[in-house]
Amino acid sequence: MTDSTLNVTINQHAHCLPAGASLADAVQASGISPPFAAAVNLQFVPKSQYSAHLLKTGDRIELISPITGG
């Protein structure tokens, strides 16, 4: 890793993002399709905050799609 990249985990898979990346960047990198909820280090982040939530190396991101049915 250099100062220009971040190593994060998205849904238990390692990803390398550019320094200064936000949760919105991680969502885009994951390729997930809505609807989903997002958490960083087990803390829910509202969709309105994705662009403002800056990531740090080592952050664990979970993108969770709803499950329907019984």
LOMILO-392058 format. One record per residue: residue number from 0; residue in one letter; x, y, z of N, C-alpha, C, O, CB in turn. Coordinates in pm, 1 decimal. Each point is the difference from the previous one (the first is absolute). Glycine has a CB too. Layout:
<sites>
   resi   resn        npx        npy        npz       capx       capy       capz        cpx        cpy        cpz        opx        opy        opz       cbpx       cbpy       cbpz
    NUM      a          X          Y          Z          X          Y          Z          X          Y          Z          X          Y          Z          X          Y          Z
...
</sites>
This chain:
<sites>
   resi   resn        npx        npy        npz       capx       capy       capz        cpx        cpy        cpz        opx        opy        opz       cbpx       cbpy       cbpz
      0      m       83.6     -118.8        0.0      -83.6      118.8        0.0       87.5      124.3        0.0      105.6        3.9       63.0     -287.9     -127.9       58.1
      1      t      136.1      224.8     -192.8       69.5      128.1        1.9      -95.2      103.6       59.7     -115.3      -30.6       30.4      258.1      -30.9     -234.3
      2      d      -93.5      183.7      220.0      -84.3      106.4       53.5     -112.8       36.1      -96.0      -91.3       73.3       37.9      287.9       13.8       88.0
      3      s     -192.2     -136.8     -248.5     -102.1       35.9      -97.1     -110.2     -104.7      -11.2      -89.2       13.5      -83.8      262.7      112.6      -39.3
      4      t     -168.8     -230.3      206.2     -103.6     -103.3       -4.8      -45.4      -38.0      140.8       70.4       21.7       98.7       26.5     -108.1     -314.1
      5      l     -218.0       28.3      221.0      -56.9      -52.8      123.8      -30.8     -147.1      -20.6      -50.0      -38.8     -105.5      -47.5      264.4      168.3
      6      n      126.4     -306.3       35.1      -40.6     -139.9       -3.0     -119.9      -14.4       92.7        9.1       24.7      120.2      228.4     -106.0     -170.3
      7      v     -350.8       40.7       -8.5     -122.1      -19.6       76.6      -56.4     -137.2      -32.4       44.0      -65.9      -94.2      -91.4      314.5       96.3
      8      t      -49.3     -290.6       75.9      -69.6     -125.4      -25.1     -145.4       32.4      -31.3      -67.1       68.1       77.6      224.0     -197.8       75.9
      9      i     -205.1       81.2     -266.4     -139.3       18.8      -39.5      -63.2     -138.8       -8.8       38.9      -82.5      -82.6       12.4      299.5      -45.9
     10      n     -149.9     -241.0      215.7      -67.0     -130.4        4.3      101.8     -114.2        4.5      -10.8      -97.6      -74.2     -183.7      195.0      -52.3
     11      q      291.3      -83.3      213.0      101.4     -101.5       30.1       98.8      -23.7     -114.4       67.5     -102.9       -3.7     -234.0       -3.2      152.6
     12      h      175.1      202.1     -242.6       96.9       -8.7     -109.0       88.3      124.3        2.8      -50.1      111.7       13.2     -109.6     -250.5     -154.3
     13      a      289.2      119.8      128.9       94.9      111.6        2.8      -14.1       85.6     -125.3      -14.6      -51.4     -110.9      173.2      -86.3      249.1
     14      h     -153.9      268.3     -118.5       -4.5       96.7     -110.0      103.1      108.3       27.2       27.8       34.1      114.9     -273.9      -80.6     -158.3
     15      c      301.8       99.4      -63.5       92.3      112.2        8.3      -67.8      118.9      -66.6      -36.8       -6.0     -117.3      243.0     -145.9      116.4
     16      l     -222.5      260.2       77.0      -65.7      120.6      -50.0       97.7      116.4        6.7       96.7       -5.0       75.9     -323.0      -80.0       -1.3
     17      p      202.6      189.8     -152.8       88.5      116.6        7.0      -11.9       71.1      134.0     -106.6       -0.6       61.5       87.2       26.9     -308.7
     18      a      127.4       34.4      292.3       -2.3       79.2      123.3     -109.6      104.7      -12.5      -20.3       57.0     -107.2      268.8      -94.5      147.5
     19      g     -319.0       62.5       69.6     -108.5       97.1       -1.0     -131.5      -57.7      -47.7      -97.1       73.6      -17.6      265.4       99.8      -20.3
     20      a     -173.2     -305.3       16.5     -122.2      -63.4      -48.9     -110.0        7.3      105.7       25.7       -4.4      120.3      111.4     -149.4     -265.2
     21      s     -259.2      165.0       96.0     -116.5        4.1       87.4      -75.2     -133.0       -8.9       32.8      -87.2      -80.5      -50.7      338.7       51.7
     22      l      -83.0     -263.7      113.5      -84.3     -119.4       -6.6      -66.7       -9.1     -136.7      -19.5     -110.3      -51.0      -20.4      121.1      300.0
     23      a        4.4      102.6     -309.8      -58.8       -1.3     -134.0       96.4      -63.6     -100.5      -43.2      -72.9      -89.3      -89.8      279.9      145.5
     24      d      262.3     -180.2      -42.5      100.5      -60.5      -89.3        6.5     -151.1       21.0       13.2      -75.9      -96.0      119.8      290.0       99.2
     25      a     -142.2     -257.2      122.1        3.6     -143.4       30.2     -122.4      -69.7      -57.1       10.5     -110.5      -53.4      120.2      156.7      262.4
     26      v     -246.9       17.7     -198.1     -123.1      -57.2      -57.2       16.3      -17.1     -150.1      -34.8     -104.4      -55.1     -104.6      211.5      236.2
     27      q      192.2       -5.0     -247.3       20.8       -8.0     -144.8       98.6     -112.2      -33.5      -21.4      -74.6      -95.6      -25.4      322.1       74.1
     28      a      153.3     -259.7       98.8      100.7     -103.5      -26.0      -57.1     -140.8       19.3       43.7      -94.8      -65.2      134.5      255.5      137.9
     29      s     -275.4     -173.3       16.4      -56.0     -132.4       29.4      -90.6      -49.8     -111.2      -13.7     -120.7      -19.8       27.2      174.1      261.5
     30      g      -76.1       39.8     -315.3      -91.2      -39.2     -106.5     -136.9      -43.9       49.1      -78.1      -54.0      -78.5      275.7      -11.7      -49.6
     31      i     -229.5       87.0      255.7     -128.7      -41.3       54.2     -112.4       84.8      -60.1       18.4      118.1      -29.7       94.0     -191.6      243.7
     32      s     -228.9       11.1     -231.1     -116.7       71.0      -51.6      -98.9       26.1      113.1      -16.6      -84.5       87.9       48.0      -22.0     -314.7
     33      p      -97.3      222.4      225.7     -100.7       29.3      102.6     -115.2      -99.7       -9.4      -22.3      -57.9     -106.3       84.6      302.5      100.9
     34      p     -133.9     -265.0      112.0       14.0       65.7      130.6      102.2      -72.1       87.5       20.3     -120.7      -13.3     -258.2      198.5       -2.3
     35      f      301.2       -3.6      104.0       92.0      -57.0       97.7       20.0      100.1      112.1      -30.1      118.5      -14.5      145.8     -256.4     -162.9
     36      a      -65.0       89.3      288.3       38.8       84.6      113.2      151.0      -10.9       13.8       59.4     -100.1      -40.3     -284.0       68.4      160.3
     37      a      287.0      134.4      -63.1      145.4        1.1       14.1       38.8       24.1      145.1      -62.4       78.6       71.2       86.2        4.6     -306.8
     38      a       81.5     -153.4      277.3       57.5       20.0      132.7      151.6        3.0      -14.2       57.6      -73.6      -80.2     -254.5      -41.5      194.1
     39      v      259.9      200.1      -35.8      145.8        7.0        5.4       38.5      -31.0      143.7      -43.1       68.2       93.0       59.9      104.4     -283.4
     40      n       64.7     -276.4      208.1       41.1      -44.6      133.2     -121.4      -20.9       90.5       -1.5       41.1      116.0      219.3       81.6     -143.2
     41      l     -319.6     -187.9      -29.8     -124.9      -37.1       68.6      -88.7      118.0       36.2      -94.9      -16.6       76.6      215.5     -177.2       11.7
     42      q      -92.5      313.2     -141.4      -83.2      118.3       24.6      -76.2       34.6     -128.6       60.5       27.3     -103.7      103.1       59.7      280.1
     43      f     -297.9      -88.7     -167.7      -84.0       34.6     -113.7       31.8      142.3      -47.3       17.9       91.2       80.8     -199.3     -246.5        3.7
     44      v      188.2      172.3     -216.4       23.0      132.9      -58.7     -118.9       29.0      -92.1      -24.1      -75.6      -94.0      281.7       53.4      106.6
     45      p     -332.7      131.1       12.9     -112.3       35.4      -88.2       48.2       30.9     -141.4      109.8       52.2      -19.4     -234.7       37.6      217.4
     46      k       42.1     -122.4     -295.6       37.4       22.9     -140.3       39.5      145.3      -24.2       89.7       27.1      -79.7     -244.8     -210.9       10.9
     47      s       89.3      276.9      136.4       29.9      142.4      -18.5      141.5       36.2       44.6       50.0      107.5      -33.3     -291.9      -59.3       65.3
     48      q      307.0     -137.9       43.6      134.9       26.8       51.3      110.3      -75.6      -73.8      117.3       14.9       34.4     -221.7       25.8      185.1
     49      y       70.3     -120.9     -319.5      100.5      -82.7      -68.9      116.3       83.8      -54.0      116.0      -37.0       18.0     -297.8     -123.9      -78.9
     50      s      152.1      272.4       -4.6      106.3       81.1      -59.9       84.2       71.2      105.1      118.1       26.1      -22.7     -261.9        4.7     -177.5
     51      a       84.5        0.9      314.4       70.4       73.1      105.5       78.3      -92.2       92.8       88.9       45.8       71.8     -265.8      127.7      -83.6
     52      h      144.8     -303.5       11.3       65.5      -94.1       91.7      132.5      -46.0      -61.0        2.7      -89.9      -84.0     -227.6       13.3      175.1
     53      l      334.0      139.0      -48.0      132.1      -36.1      -52.3       50.8     -126.6       66.8      -21.5      -22.4      119.1       70.9      263.8     -165.0
     54      l       17.5     -322.7      -31.9       49.3     -128.8       48.9      144.8        9.1       43.9       74.6       88.3      -42.2     -234.2     -204.1     -108.9
     55      k      197.8       21.6      237.6      137.6      -13.2       47.1       46.6     -142.0      -29.5      -81.4      -91.8       -9.6       46.5      266.6      192.0
     56      t      165.5     -192.5     -196.7       54.1     -134.2      -17.9      -44.9      -88.1      115.6        5.7       39.4      116.5      193.8       51.8     -241.9
     57      g     -244.1     -211.1       90.5      -44.5      -96.0      100.3     -149.7        1.9       24.6      -51.5      -86.6       70.7      271.8      110.3       32.5
     58      d     -292.1       74.0     -160.6     -145.2        3.1       19.3      -62.6     -126.1      -57.2       43.1      -52.8     -102.5      -42.4      304.3       93.7
     59      r     -104.5     -298.5       78.9      -75.5     -116.7      -43.7     -138.4       48.4      -41.8      -76.7       50.6       81.8      206.3     -208.2       73.1
     60      i     -159.9      141.4     -282.0     -125.0       49.0      -57.8      -89.3     -119.6      -29.9       42.6      -98.2      -60.7       72.8      302.1      -38.7
     61      e     -240.6     -193.1      143.7      -99.3     -102.5      -29.8     -110.8       65.3      -80.1      -57.1      100.4       42.7      112.3     -232.2      167.6
     62      l      -85.7       75.6     -325.8     -110.0       45.0      -85.3     -100.4     -113.1       -2.3       27.5     -107.5      -53.3      121.5      258.8      -90.4
     63      i     -266.2     -127.0      201.9      -94.1     -106.8       27.6     -129.4       22.4      -77.0      -67.0      101.7       17.9      168.5     -133.7      209.1
     64      s     -136.2      -63.8     -313.1     -124.8        6.5      -74.2     -110.9      -67.1       81.3       24.4      -98.5       69.6      101.5       98.4     -290.0
     65      p     -248.5       54.3      211.0     -109.9      -60.6       74.1      -34.3     -138.0      -56.9       17.9      -26.5     -118.9     -107.2      256.0      172.5
     66      i       40.8     -314.2       32.6      -42.3     -134.6      -40.3     -150.8       -7.2       17.7      -52.0       30.5      107.3      275.9     -135.6      -40.9
     67      t     -293.9       64.8     -171.3     -144.6       -9.0        8.1      -42.1     -145.9        3.4       76.8      -89.9      -34.3     -100.9      308.7      -87.1
     68      g      -95.7     -239.1      162.4      -52.6     -135.9        4.3      -14.9      -47.9      143.1       30.6       73.1       94.2       74.5     -119.9     -315.2
     69      g     -150.4      -72.2      236.8      -26.1      -50.9      135.2       68.7     -125.3       21.3       -9.9      -58.3      108.0     -203.3      165.1     -103.5
</sites>
